[in-house]
Amino acid sequence: MRDAGFPLLTFIIFTPLAGAALVSVLPRRRPEVVRAVGYVATAATMGFVGYLLYTFDTSASGYQLVENHPWIDTLGVRYLVGVDGISLFMVALTALLFPIGLIASQTISERLKSYTMWMLVLESALLGVFLSLDLILFFVFFEIVLVPMYFIIAGWGHDRRVYAALKFYLYTALGSAFLLVGLLTLAFLHAQDHALTFDLRTLTAWAPGGLSDGTAKLLFLAFFAAFAVKVPLFPLHTWLPDAHTEAPTAGSVILAGVLLKMGTYGFLRFSLPLFPDASVFFAPMLLVLATIGIIYGAVVAAMQPNLKRLIAYSSVAHLGFVVLGIFALTTQGLEGGVFTMISHGLTTGALFLLVGFLYDRRHTFNISDFGGLWKAAPVFGGVFLAVAFASIGLPGFSGFVGEFLALIGTFIVHRPYAVISAVGVILAAVYLLWAYQRAFTGPPDGENATLRDLKVRELTAVVPLLALSLFLGIYPKPVIDRVEPSVRRVICGVERGSDYKEPAVATRRAAVNRDDCARMNTRELAGR
């Protein structure tokens, strides 16, 4: 564990919030100043995160740059933040997508001041989620995320925006209620024999041996309720298509790119380390739900007449691969899950940007209203096709690396799930390429014949995401090197903390993970 000298993580979390505070006092009649402050705040945050990536120790498996300060001493609550390989790229993805989201929001002029302020508050809350190591601090940020996202959807979305925003809020708030009960119960059980604390590191060291089998399973389910809704896992996914379809372009980008990852990140950060025995026990259930989500999401996506709704259902399928990799409980599976989280943010974020730009031109999402767009806007057609290939998981793009690792990590211990889920890769090609064929090929007519091509501003938003997907697809080593030590720590913690042994599967999993765990020395394990 490496403690912080300079409070870099605090600067990362609160720079967007400082920008939001500044925006709140700016006059409404100066929209150019409001936009400038938004750009500067998000760019400064991205600069701090770039420095974090540069200084991150790739050999360490524990938390780095830890900041630990008293907050509510009487309750054992502290301002405790830190970063490891699992949270590092979630922070980087968040910092990347917000300035891109503001660039894509150039067409928004109504109540721009409020919109920019809510976007900056949302960025700050998401960064806090990925960097918190105190359970109460995590929960506070976890809940704050709901408020700006609700107002962004309800205030600047499409026709059914209020319905979609309310549905999003109710679903996720209900799940969060279970999370609050679970984390309070965990801390109070620990306090029966020790000091009251919400320090994740302390609770992770105590919980695997300190909780009874039944209690651990109930607490796992409480945490599961919150994280499964956020992913969202089938059958808790019904809020997602509505939220995606009705959200403004930047809202959809952030929702798909980062906010959904709060659920899968929660499984990695809390469920597996705190409840290893319960994680192994419930892993078959999670694998079944993930597999259903992959196939169901792909099939329903193929049937959608609405292009934005199609991409929304594709997120259900892609996040299924993440959950599949995580609950395969192998190093390769977890690495694939984390990599897919990053890749999905890049490729699906780019797809939502392009669909938003298309809506700005044609004011419709219906695929039947398009046709022949490539002839009218060749750059638009070429970029959309490249992003579609990246989302499908074509070799050479990041999607292939993530899904391949997740499937391999699952196949070596749970072959039926991997084989069935692999069909989802084929279905992804079906629904995306079929939609592309209907929207972009053939002779253009009517408004489609005069469609404007992509502007420089729009290319500035999309091209970096596509370029990063291509770079990581060809050279994934920078991500793998930083993720692997932390993933090994989680896997070895599950192996050491679990007494539940499912015949055959446990033997195969232990054999697969044995070499990885052998590389973890005592000091690295203590860094948990």
N, C-alpha and C positions, 0 to 999 in steps of 0.2 A: 504494500500500500504506500503510495507516494502522496504526502501532504502538500498542500498548496502554499507557496510563498505569496505571490501576487494572486489576488482573488479572481482568477480568470473566469471561472464558471459563474460567479456572481455577475460579472460584467456581461457574460453571454446571456444570462437569464433576464437581466433587468435593463439592458440597453433598449430593446423594443418598447418596454414599459415606459422608460424615460421619454422615448419618442412619442408615445401615445399621450403622455402628460403634456408635452409641448404642443402637440396637435390640438389638444382640448382648449388651449388658451389662444389659438390663432384665430383671426377673423375669418368668417365664412366667405367673405368677398375676395379672398386671396387664395383661390384653389391651387395656383401654381406653387405657392409657398407650402401648402399642405402636402402636395405631392412630393415636393423636394425633401421635406422632413421625413416622410415615409421612406423615400429612397435612401436617404442618408442613414436612418436608423437601421434599416435592414442590411444595408451595405456594411455598416460598422459591425453589426452582429456577425455577418459573414466573414469579415476580416478577423475578428476574435476567434471564430471557429476554425478558420484557416490556420491560425497560429496554434490552436489546440491540436489539429491534425499533424502539424509539423513537429511539435514537441512530444507527441504521444509516444510512450515507450512500448514498442511492439513486442518486447520479450516478457512483459509483466502480465500476469493473469488477474491481479487484484485491482482494486479501485485506485485511481490516480487523481492528483490535484484535489484531494479531499479538503473540504472546508467544514468545520464543526464549531458551531457557536450556540450558546444558550438562546432559547426562544421562549418557551413556556416551562420554566424549570420545575414548577410544582407538579406538573403532569409528565415530566420526563420527555417533553417534546423539544427537539433541537432543530436549528437550521443546519442540516447536514446534507451536503451535496458531494458528488464524486462521479467519475466517468470511468468506464472500462470499454473493452472492445465491442460489447453488445450495444451499449448506448451511444458510442462514439459516432457511428454513421447515421443513427436516427437524428442526432443533433445536427450533423452536417447536412442531411437531407432537408431538415426543417429550415436551416439557415439559407439553403439554396432556393427552396421553393417560394419563400415569401417575397423576395424582391422580384422574382419572375411573376408571381401572382399580381403584384402591384403594376408591373409593366403591362400585363394582360388586362388590367382594369382601367386602362386609359379612356375607354368609352364611357365609364361611369362618371356622371357629372352631378346627379341628384344626391344631395346630402353627402358630398364627398368627404367632408371633415369627419362625420360620424363613421363612415365606412373605413377610412384610413385608421382611425383610432381603434375600432374593433379589430381590424386586421393585426395591428401591432400588439394589442392585448392578447389576442389569440396566439401569436408567435411566442410571446413571453411565457404564457401558460404551458404551451407544448414543450418548450425547452425545459421548464421546471419539472414537468412530468418525467422526462428522460434523464434528468440529472439528480433527482431527489433520492436520498438514501434513508430518510426518516419517513415512516409510514404515514404519519399525519400530514407532513409536508407534501408528500406525494398525493395524498387524497385531496388536499386543498387545491393543488394545481389541476388534478384530474377533474375536479368539479368546475373549476373556473373555466376550463376549456368549453364547457357546454354553453356558457352565457354568450360570449362573442359569436360562436358558431350559430347559435339560435338567431341572433339579431342579423347576422350576415345573410342567412337564408331567408328569414322573414322580411327583411327590409329591402333586399336588392335581388331577390329571386324572381321566378317566373309566375305564371298564373296561379298555381296552387301552393304558393310559397309558405303561407301561414300554416296550412295543414301539414306540409312536409316538415316545417321547423318544429311544430308542436309534437309531432309524432317522433321525430329525432330526439327531442328533449325528454319526453316521457319515457321512452324505451331506455335511454342511457341513464337517466336519473334513477329509475327503478333498479337497474343493475347495480348502480353505485351504492344504493342503500344496503344491499347485501355485503358489498365490500367494506363499508364502514363497520357493520356488525362484526364481520370476520376479523378485521384488523384490531378492533378494540378487544374482542374476546382473546385473541392471540396475545396481546400485550398484557392483559390482566391475568391470564393464566401464567405467564412468565413472571409476573410480579408477586405471585404467591410465595415464591422462594427466592426472588431476586428483586432488585430495584426496578421500579416501573420505567420502561424504556420503549421507544418505538424505533430504535436503531435497527435497521435491516441486518447489519452485520452481526449484531449480538443475537437477534432473534433467529437468524439463519444457523448460527452455531448451536443454539439451544433446542430449537423446535424439533429436529429429526429424532432426538432421543428423549425430549421432555414432554412430548404430546402422546397421549394414548392413540391407538390405531383408529378408533371410532371418531375421536375428536379431530384428528388430522384430516380424515375424510370429509367431515362436515365443514371444516374450515376451507378445505380445497374447493368444495362445491360453492361456498360463499364467494370466494375469490373468482371462481369460474363464472358465476352468474354475471359479474361485472365485465370481465374480460371477453366472454363469449358474445355478449351483446355488442361490444365495441368492435369486434373483428369484422363483420358479424358472422357467427357460425350458423349454419342451417340448424333449426328452423327459426332462428332469432334475427333473420336478415331482412325482414319485410320493410323496416324503416329505411334501408339504404337506397333502393331504387328511387323512392320518392324524394329523399334528400338530395341525391345526386342530380336528378332530373330538374328539380326546381331551383337548385342553388345557382348563383351567378358563376361565371367561369372560374374565377379565382377560388371561390368557395369549393367547387368540385375538385379543383386541383389539390387544395390543402386537405380536403376530406379524404380523397383517395390516397394522396401521397404520404400523409403523415398521420392524420387523426385515426384512421382505421388501425394503424400499427400500434396504437396504445394498447389494444387488446392482446396482440401477439407478444408485444414487449412485456406486458404484465405476466403472461405465462412464463416467459423466460426469466424475468427478474424476480418474481415472487413465488409463483406456484411450484415450480420445480425445486428451487433451493429450500424453501420453507417446508414443503410437504413431499419429500421424495418418495416415501412409501405410497402415499395416496396418488401421486402422479403416475407411478407404475401401475397401480391398481386400476385407475381410470383411463389409462392410455388407450386400451382397445376401444372404449366408447368415443374418445376424441378422434381416433383414427377413422372410425365409422362415420362420424359426423363430417370430418374433413373430406372423406372420399365422396360422400353424398353431395356435399357442397360443390366439389369440383365438377362432378357430372351434371348435377342439377343446374348450377350456374351457367355452364356452357350450353346446355340444351335450351334453357329459357332465354339466354342471350340470342341464340340463333333465331328465335321466334319473334323477336322484338321489331316492331315497325319504326320505333323511335331510336335514332342513332345514339343519343346520349344515354337512354335507358339500357341499350345494348351494352355500352361500355360499363355502366353501373353493375349489371349482372356479371360481367366478366371479372369484376373485382371480387365477387363472391367466390368464383372459381380460383382466381389467383391466390387469394388469402387462404383457400383450402390447402394449397400446396405448402404454405408456410406452416399451418397447424400440423399437417401431415409430417413435415420434416422435424418439427419440434418434438412431437410425441412418438416418433420412431425411437427417440432416446438414444441416438448414436451421434458421434461427433460429426459425421458427414451430413446427417439429417439436420442437426441444429445449424451447421454452417450454411446448408442449403436454405433453411428457413430464414436466417438473417439476411443472406444474399438476396433472396426473393423479395424480402421486405424493401430492400434498397432498390432493386430493379423495378419492382412494381410502382414505386413512387416516381421513378424516372419515366417509364414508358406510358403508364396510364395517365400520369400528369400531363405528358405531351399530347396524348389522345384527347383529353378533355380541353386542353388549350385549342387544339385544331377544330374541334367541334364547336367550341365557343366562338372562334373566328368565323366559322361557317354560319353560325346563327346571326352574327352581326351583319352578315351580308344578305342572308335569305329569310331571317326571322322565322325559321322553322327547324325542327329536328327530325321531321318525318323523312325516312329514306326515299319514299315514293315521290317526294317533291323534288328530289335531285335527279341527276343523270347527265353524263357527259362532262362532268366538271373538269376532268383532266385536260380536255381540249381548250376549255376557256381559261383555266388557271393551271398551267403546267407545273409551276413550282409547287403550288398547293398540292396538286395530285401526287407529285413525286415525293414530297416530304411526308404526306399522309401515308403513302404506301410503305416508306421506310419505317415509320413509327409503328405501323400495323405489323410489319415483320418483326420488329423488336418486341412488341407485346406478345406475339405468338410464341416467341422463344426460338427464333431462327438462330442456328449456330453462328457465332460471331457477335451476337448481342448478349447483354447481361441476363436476359430472361432465360436463355438456354442454360447458363452456368448454374443459376439458382435452382431451377426446376430439376436439372440433371442431378445435382447434389442431393436435393430433397428425395428424389425417387430412388437414387442409389442407396442413401442412408436408410430408407424404408425397406427396400427390396431385400437387403441382407438379413433383416429380422422379421419382416412382415410382407412376404411376397404377394399375397392376394391383393392387399391394399395398393401396393405399388403398381401392379399390372392393371388393375381397374382404373386407377388414377391416371395412368399414362394415356388412356383413351381421351382424357380431358385435353391433352396437348393437341391431339388431332382435331377435336371439336373446336378448339380455339381458332385453328386455321380455317375451319369451315365458316364459323359465324363472322369472323373479321373480314376474310377475303370475299365472302358472299356479299356482305354489306358494302365493301369497297367496289365490287363489280357493279352493283346497282346504282351507287351514288356517283362514281367517277368515270365509268366507261360508257360507251355508246355515244350517239350524237346529242349534243346539248340543244335545248330548246327554251324559249321564253327567257326568264330571268337567268337561267343557268348559262345561257350563251354569252352573257355579258358579265359573268362573275369576275370580280376583281381578284387579282392574284395576291399572294401574301406580301405585306409591307415589311420594310426593314425592322420596324418595332416588333412585329409579330415573329419574324425570324429570330430576332434577338431573344425572345422568350422560349422558342421551341428548340432551336438548334443546340444550345448547351445540354439539354436533357438527352437529345438523341446522340450527341457526341459522347457524353459520359456513358450511355448504355453501350455504345460501340466500343469504347475504350475498355470498360470493365468486362465486356464479352470476350475481347481479345487478350486482355491482360488483367485477370482478376486478383493477382497476387497482392497488390496493396491492401485490398479489403480482407482477403483471407488471412494474411499475416497478422493483422490487428484483431481480427475476430477470433481466431483459433484458440489462443491461450484462455480467453474468458469462456469460450464454449467448452473447452476441456474442463475448466473448473466446475462448471455447472454439471456436466455429465458425470464427472468423478464424484461430485457431491451426491448425485442421485444414486450412483452405484454403492457408495459407502453408507448412505442414510436409509436405504430401502431394505426392509426385511421380507417384502412380498416377492415371492419367486414364482412366476408363472412358468410351468414346465416347458422345456424346449426353448421357448422364446427368451426367457431369462438367461439360459445357458448361451444361446447364440449372441445375445446382446452383450453379456459379460465378456465373451471371447473377443468380440469386436472392439469393445472399449478398453480391454485390459492394457494394451500397449500404450494407449493415450494416457491412461491413469498412471502407468508406471513412470511416465515422464514428469508427473507433477510431484515436486518435492514438498516437504512438510511446510516450508515457509510460504509457498504458493497457495497451498490449501488454507493456511491461516489467513490469507488475504481475502477469504470469503467474507 
